Amino acid sequence: MDEPDGWYAVALGADIEPSTSAGTRLFGHELVVWRDAAGAVHVWEDRCPHRGMRLSFGFVRGDHIACLYHGWRYDAAGQCRFIPAHPDLAVSPMIRTRTFPCRERAGLIWVRWGSPADDAPEAAPDEAAPVSPLRSLYLDAPAARLAAALGGAGSDGLARLDLAGSPVLVAVQPLAAEASAAHIVVPAAPEAPTADLARLAAACIALRRTIEGAAP
């Protein structure tokens, strides 16, 4: 599976609340997306260096995330800072997990994949424009098929789509060779009518069925 360098949306920002974490995949690689108590987002390899337990199963305290298995605690830079079984130990700087550059733009959490870069994902239509999170769809279809069905993405990584008569913005996440996700936001204020969002959510389900049923 090709893994092109670039920025990829991996979650709706609204789905990752402060002091929570969630597991996801990108090109088959397991990632943990977590938000610290101050609201900053982080995207790491979803693996504790100790025994390989998924960090997404752990818990967030302040600006640290701790492994559920033995409680090893990591700071926002991915460095292990505390081992409960050895509370007085000065933890080696070699004990750290792999981290990735990430940003929050247009209501989405983005991760930079591949070569390090100082660029950031553009936001659409612009950073000041309000968006409402709609939902994330998970499809049994490759990302290329999903992207083609959406008509392709712009330079900001977002596809523009008319869904049930309303404009939406969609970011495609390649989960694995035959699996993908579509993270969908609506260019509207957060107080958008609930009935409109419910109508669009139903249209999302129909869209997923159409794409999954399309011929490869």
C-alpha positions in Angstrom: 0.0 0.0 0.0 1.4 3.4 -1.0 1.9 5.9 1.8 2.2 9.3 0.2 3.7 12.1 2.4 1.2 14.7 3.5 -1.4 15.8 6.0 -4.3 13.5 6.8 -7.4 14.0 8.9 -7.7 11.3 11.5 -10.6 12.5 13.6 -13.3 15.1 14.1 -12.0 17.5 16.7 -15.3 17.4 18.6 -14.9 13.6 19.0 -11.7 13.9 21.1 -12.7 15.7 24.3 -10.1 17.0 26.8 -8.5 14.2 28.8 -9.6 11.5 26.4 -7.9 9.3 23.7 -9.0 7.2 20.8 -7.3 4.7 18.6 -7.3 4.9 14.8 -5.2 3.7 11.8 -3.4 5.3 8.9 -2.1 3.2 6.1 -2.5 0.2 8.5 -0.4 1.8 11.2 -2.0 2.0 14.7 -2.2 5.5 16.0 -3.5 7.1 19.2 -5.2 10.5 19.0 -5.4 12.2 22.4 -6.2 15.6 23.9 -4.6 16.8 27.1 -6.5 18.6 29.9 -5.5 22.0 28.4 -7.1 21.0 25.0 -3.9 20.4 23.0 -4.1 17.5 20.6 -1.4 14.8 20.1 -1.0 11.9 17.6 1.4 9.1 18.4 2.2 5.5 17.6 -0.4 3.6 19.5 2.1 1.4 21.4 3.7 1.6 24.8 7.4 0.9 24.4 7.3 -1.3 27.5 5.1 -4.3 26.5 3.4 -3.0 23.4 0.0 -2.3 25.0 -2.1 0.2 23.0 -1.8 3.7 24.6 -5.4 4.4 23.5 -6.5 1.9 26.2 -4.8 4.1 28.8 -5.8 7.3 30.5 -4.9 11.0 30.3 -4.0 13.0 33.3 -3.0 16.7 32.7 -0.6 16.7 29.8 0.5 13.1 30.3 -0.9 9.8 29.0 -0.4 6.6 30.9 -0.4 3.0 29.7 -3.2 0.9 31.1 -1.0 -2.2 31.6 1.8 -1.0 34.0 1.0 2.7 34.3 4.1 4.0 32.5 3.4 7.7 32.0 4.5 9.8 29.0 4.6 13.6 28.6 3.4 15.6 25.7 6.7 15.1 23.8 6.4 11.3 24.1 9.1 10.9 26.8 8.4 8.4 29.6 8.5 10.4 32.9 7.3 7.9 35.5 7.3 4.2 36.1 5.0 3.2 39.0 7.0 0.0 39.9 10.1 2.2 40.3 8.9 5.6 41.5 12.3 6.9 42.4 13.9 5.9 39.1 15.3 8.6 36.8 13.8 7.4 33.6 16.1 7.0 30.7 15.6 9.5 27.8 15.7 6.5 25.5 12.3 5.4 26.7 9.9 7.3 24.5 7.2 6.7 22.0 7.0 7.8 18.4 5.1 11.1 17.9 3.9 12.8 14.8 3.3 16.5 14.0 -0.4 17.3 14.2 -2.7 20.3 13.9 -6.4 21.1 14.4 -7.9 22.8 11.4 -11.5 23.2 10.0 -12.9 21.1 12.8 -10.6 18.2 12.1 -7.4 16.8 13.6 -4.7 16.3 11.1 -1.4 14.4 11.3 1.6 14.9 9.1 2.7 11.6 7.6 6.1 10.9 6.0 8.9 13.3 5.8 8.9 16.0 8.5 7.6 19.3 7.3 6.9 22.8 8.8 3.9 23.3 6.6 0.4 23.1 8.1 -2.8 21.9 6.5 -4.8 24.7 5.0 -8.3 25.2 6.3 -11.4 25.6 4.1 -13.1 27.8 3.3 -10.9 29.8 5.8 -9.8 29.4 9.3 -12.2 32.0 10.7 -15.3 30.4 9.1 -17.3 28.3 11.6 -17.9 24.6 10.9 -20.2 22.1 12.6 -19.0 18.5 13.0 -21.3 16.1 11.2 -19.9 12.6 11.6 -17.1 10.2 10.6 -18.0 7.4 8.3 -16.0 4.1 8.2 -16.1 2.3 5.0 -15.1 -1.1 3.7 -13.7 0.5 0.6 -10.2 1.7 -0.4 -9.4 5.4 0.1 -9.0 5.8 -3.7 -12.5 4.7 -4.4 -13.9 7.0 -1.7 -11.9 10.0 -3.0 -13.1 9.3 -6.5 -16.7 9.2 -5.4 -16.3 12.5 -3.7 -14.8 14.1 -6.8 -11.3 14.6 -5.4 -9.9 16.9 -2.8 -8.6 20.5 -3.1 -5.1 21.7 -2.1 -6.4 21.9 1.5 -7.1 18.1 1.6 -10.9 18.7 1.7 -13.5 17.5 -0.9 -16.5 19.8 -1.4 -19.7 17.9 -1.8 -23.4 18.7 -2.1 -25.1 16.3 0.4 -28.9 16.3 0.5 -28.9 19.9 -0.8 -26.3 21.2 1.6 -22.6 21.8 1.1 -20.3 19.7 3.3 -16.5 19.4 3.6 -15.0 15.9 3.6 -11.5 14.6 4.5 -10.5 11.1 3.5 -8.4 8.9 5.8 -6.8 5.8 4.4 -7.2 3.3 7.2 -5.8 0.3 5.4 -5.7 -1.2 1.9 -9.4 -2.0 1.8 -10.7 0.4 4.5 -11.1 4.2 4.7 -12.9 6.9 6.7 -14.6 10.1 5.7 -14.6 12.9 8.3 -17.4 15.3 7.5 -18.0 18.8 8.7 -20.7 21.4 7.7 -19.7 25.0 6.9 -22.2 26.3 9.5 -22.3 27.7 13.0 -22.3 25.1 15.8 -25.9 26.1 16.6 -27.0 24.8 13.2 -30.6 23.4 13.4 -30.6 19.8 14.8 -33.1 18.7 12.2 -30.7 19.8 9.4 -27.8 17.9 10.9 -30.0 14.8 11.4 -31.0 15.0 7.8 -27.4 15.2 6.7 -26.4 12.4 9.0 -29.0 10.1 7.3 -27.6 11.1 3.9 -24.1 10.1 5.1 -25.3 6.6 5.7 -26.8 6.4 2.2 -23.5 7.8 0.7 -21.5 5.0 2.5 -23.8 2.3 1.2 -23.4 3.7 -2.4 -19.6 3.8 -2.2 -19.2 0.4 -0.6 -21.5 -1.1 -3.2 -19.6 0.4 -6.1 -17.6 -1.8 -8.3 -13.8 -1.6 -7.6 
